[in-house]
Amino acid sequence: MRTAELDYELPADLIAQAPAEPRSSARLLVYDRATREIRHRIFTDLLEELRPDDLVVVNDTRVLHARIHARRATGGAVELLLLEPNGAGAWDALARPARRLRAGETLDASGTPIRVEEVLQEGHVIVTLEGAKPGFALLERIGEMPVPPYIRRPLERPEDYQTVYARAPGSAAAPTAGLHFTAEVWEELRRRFEVVEVTLTVGLDTFRPVTADDLADHPLHTEAYEVSDEVAAAIDAARGAGRRIVAVGTTTVRVLETVWGAVPAAPLAGRASLFITPGYAFAATGAMVTNFHLPRSTLLAMVMAFAGAEEVRRLYRTAVEERYRFYSFGDAMLIL
């Protein structure tokens, strides 16, 4: 697939700068793949669109306060975005600006020393948070929520960029399809349907624009995932009974297809490397809740694989004409 096929026109004023209030009042574009019908609804109507025996799967990852403002010994400002702990007490991170950083130098972030261990390519660095215990609590003290750059308003409430069911800390970005749930809608969903949780640690590479001319030439980095034995058994039982599995978000789809799309089935924990593009045969995902994604993104390619490239272009044109709100804080789409 040519990357140019992932382009579309979007007026800038349709890029949502804040979540709907309340979250569940966001609009929901419903698309039926069998009939090609489009319905315009509200996110709370999601529960009416599902079948009683659907199994709903969500990604329970929690976003870290991973954006850190630091200073070099020279006084120069550096912004770090922590992506993932690398297992050796250090973090993979993005630095801006990175070109002047040197391995061995120490940055200061609100009194916390941060040592630059390695300077890699394309702004990537390896850093170690020194002094105080370098856990997630420290990040909440010295860091801030890493909202995408197209959100220009300051984030007044950090919880706006967390799902109400976020549990497993580790991500550098939110699984945004789940942001539409309020606590009340989440509890009603769990009351009426079987709902299970998987974990995929969301990295920024998932959202990074594709720059290669051919989608096949775009390197997609891996992301850590985990599925409990109990959840795997529930998914196996649903598949065996012919029940539909509804994935909330593309990150959930990536877990489902990583584990159940492999032959033989992949381990229940590991690194997801699956790159889903048009032509992929979905093994576990029967319906998808998703947001409206950026042009030239791997997420848009996944949605096109699920609903068909031409149909997704039609859906996006319709969403623009109907003035749906786009991207992380925007409206949602349910593909049946």
Helices and strands as residue ranges (DSSP letters): G 3-6, G 12-14, G 23-25, E 27-31, E 38-42, G 43-45, H 46-49, E 55-59, E 61-63, E 67-71, E 77-85, E 91-96, E 106-109, E 112-119, E 124-129, H 136-142, E 143-144, G 158-161, E 168-171, G 176-180, H 183-192, E 194-200, G 204-206, G 215-217, E 223-226, H 229-240, E 245-248, H 250-260, E 269-272, E 287-291, H 298-307, H 309-321, E 332-335
